[in-house]
Amino acid sequence: MKKYLFFVGIDVSKSKLDVTFLEKPLGKKIVHFVVSNDNKGIKEIVKQLNNRKIALEEVLISFEDTGVYSLPLGCYLTRYKIDYWMIPAIEIKRSKGISRGKTDKNDSKDIAFYTLTHLHKLRLTQLPELSLMELKLLFTEREKLLKSLRIIGSTSEGIGYIPKEAMGDVLKINKVVIKQLQKAIEKVERKMKEIIQSNEQLKLQNELIQSIPGVGPQTALYIILVTKSFQSFENWRQVACYAGVAPFQYSSGSSIKGRTKVNHLADKKLKSLLNMCALNSKKHDAELKQYYARKVGEGKSKMLVLNNIRCKLLGRIFATINRGTPYVNIQKFAAYF
């Protein structure tokens, strides 16, 4: 690991960046200032570093992942090869302990102190390639369109309860809107397929994941996006923790002996997709079907066994990706050995 001498904590908001410089030896704040959240403001940060004769190779810049608002900063730092760490906001919040009040200035200082004191956790951030960024935007847009379609479609539930005369115009309007939404969803899905097919790595990963029984195209795509094409996570256990399907013990001393259970801090979308995959697998995958029946027969909770299947599917996904070959159903060939 590089030896950083200066730490820059940046609190990112829509229109401005609050910046705090810290020096490593004493954790002493050098300066705080505010710049605009655009290329001009980001260049001002670099200028301030140069004015203090601080070499960019000795600097580590940290900021919270705030979605699109932190993207210009990440793009600039990537372009000029300046080391930076994009940290989940909840990590910083929980590291602060008891705190009273909140300001952007203090937040930037807290981010810089977190970086200084948690260097052992450092994993430099790398922005995903443009095709992944476009895929993520398209996936998010598809989710919005599907939600709108469900909301508009719910109007038809009133048929049979409300007089036809009152519902007539509303249903005509709904029919037009639903048709437009369906066309938009088809267009988005078509574009996502084009991006995947045009990128050899994404195409291969998508095919490998879908070779596993029970795993469909939406789950395959979402896992690729979440893992940034399998660059953000080292193994399936980390993804299981992120998705909220990894069990954790709950006990303390001799009196508290809670159940081992999953944590609510999770990517609920990924957890939902894995749950659907597990339900499909226990019906259509002979090996997992037998496993489910055996464990339930032993008296295990159905949800516990289903959660085990979620984890098994993640293990299979990472195995196929690491191996670079499609999933092979070994049980099919068991009779030959």
C-alpha positions, 0 to 999 in steps of 0.5 A, spaced: 500 500 500 502 507 498 504 511 504 499 517 503 501 523 507 495 527 506 487 526 506 482 530 502 475 529 505 469 531 500 462 532 502 458 532 495 452 535 494 448 537 488 451 544 487 457 544 491 463 540 494 465 541 501 473 540 502 477 538 508 485 537 508 488 533 513 495 531 514 497 524 516 502 525 522 497 529 527 491 528 523 491 536 523 486 539 519 489 544 514 484 548 511 476 547 509 473 551 503 467 550 498 467 549 491 462 548 486 460 541 483 463 541 476 470 541 473 471 548 475 470 547 482 474 540 482 480 543 478 480 548 484 481 543 489 487 540 485 490 548 485 489 548 492 493 542 493 499 545 488 499 551 492 501 548 498 506 544 494 502 537 496 504 532 491 498 528 488 502 522 489 501 523 496 494 524 496 488 520 498 481 523 496 475 520 499 468 522 498 461 518 499 457 515 494 452 520 492 450 517 485 450 522 480 452 527 484 459 524 485 460 522 478 463 528 475 468 528 481 469 520 480 470 521 472 475 527 473 480 523 478 479 517 474 481 521 468 487 524 471 489 518 475 488 521 482 487 516 487 480 516 491 476 512 495 468 512 494 465 510 501 458 508 503 455 513 507 453 508 512 460 506 514 462 513 515 455 515 519 456 508 524 464 510 525 462 517 528 459 514 535 455 519 538 454 526 535 450 532 535 448 536 529 450 536 522 453 541 517 457 539 510 463 542 513 463 537 519 461 532 514 467 533 510 472 533 516 469 526 518 470 523 511 477 525 512 478 522 519 475 516 517 480 515 511 485 516 516 483 511 521 481 506 516 486 505 511 487 498 513 480 497 509 482 501 503 480 499 496 481 504 491 475 506 487 475 505 479 469 507 475 466 502 471 466 502 463 461 506 459 457 500 457 456 498 464 454 505 466 449 505 460 446 498 462 445 501 469 441 507 467 437 503 462 436 498 468 434 503 473 429 506 467 426 499 466 424 499 473 421 506 473 417 504 467 415 497 470 413 501 476 409 506 472 405 500 468 403 497 475 400 503 478 396 505 471 394 498 470 391 498 477 385 502 475 382 496 471 381 493 478 375 498 479 371 495 473 365 492 476 365 496 482 364 503 478 359 505 473 361 504 466 359 511 464 364 514 469 370 509 467 369 509 460 374 515 458 379 513 464 380 506 461 381 509 454 386 514 457 389 508 460 389 503 454 393 509 450 398 510 456 399 502 458 401 501 450 406 507 450 409 504 457 410 497 454 413 500 447 418 504 452 420 497 456 421 493 449 425 499 447 429 499 453 430 491 453 432 491 446 437 497 447 440 493 453 441 486 449 444 490 444 449 493 449 451 486 452 451 483 445 456 488 443 461 487 449 465 480 449 466 480 456 459 482 458 456 477 453 460 471 456 458 473 463 451 473 462 451 467 458 455 463 464 450 466 469 444 464 465 447 457 464 445 455 471 438 452 472 433 457 475 437 464 474 434 468 469 436 474 464 434 480 469 438 476 475 444 475 471 444 482 468 443 485 475 448 481 478 453 484 473 451 491 475 452 490 482 459 487 482 461 491 476 462 485 472 465 481 478 470 487 479 467 489 486 467 483 490 472 478 491 468 472 492 460 470 493 460 470 500 461 478 500 455 478 495 451 474 500 452 479 505 451 485 501 444 481 498 442 480 505 442 472 505 448 471 509 446 468 516 449 472 522 450 469 529 446 473 535 449 472 542 452 475 548 454 472 554 450 467 557 444 470 557 443 472 550 442 466 545 438 469 539 437 465 533 442 466 527 439 470 522 440 474 516 441 482 517 436 487 514 442 491 511 441 489 504 440 490 497 433 488 497 432 488 489 438 483 489 435 479 495 428 479 491 431 476 485 435 471 488 429 469 492 425 468 485 431 464 483 431 459 489 424 458 488 425 456 481 431 452 482 427 448 487 422 446 482 426 445 476 433 443 478 433 435 481 439 436 485 436 442 489 430 439 489 432 433 493 436 438 497 430 442 499 426 435 500 431 432 505 433 438 509 425 440 510 424 432 512 430 433 517 425 438 520 429 445 518 425 451 517 423 452 509 425 459 509 432 457 512 433 451 506 431 456 501 436 461 504 441 456 503 439 455 496 440 462 495 447 462 497 448 455 493 446 459 487 451 465 488 456 460 489 455 457 482 455 463 479 462 465 482 464 458 480 462 459 473 465 466 472 472 464 475 472 457 471 470 461 465 465 455 463 458 454 463 455 450 469 455 443 469 450 438 472 454 433 475 448 429 478 446 428 471 452 424 469 452 420 476 450 414 473 456 413 469 461 413 475 
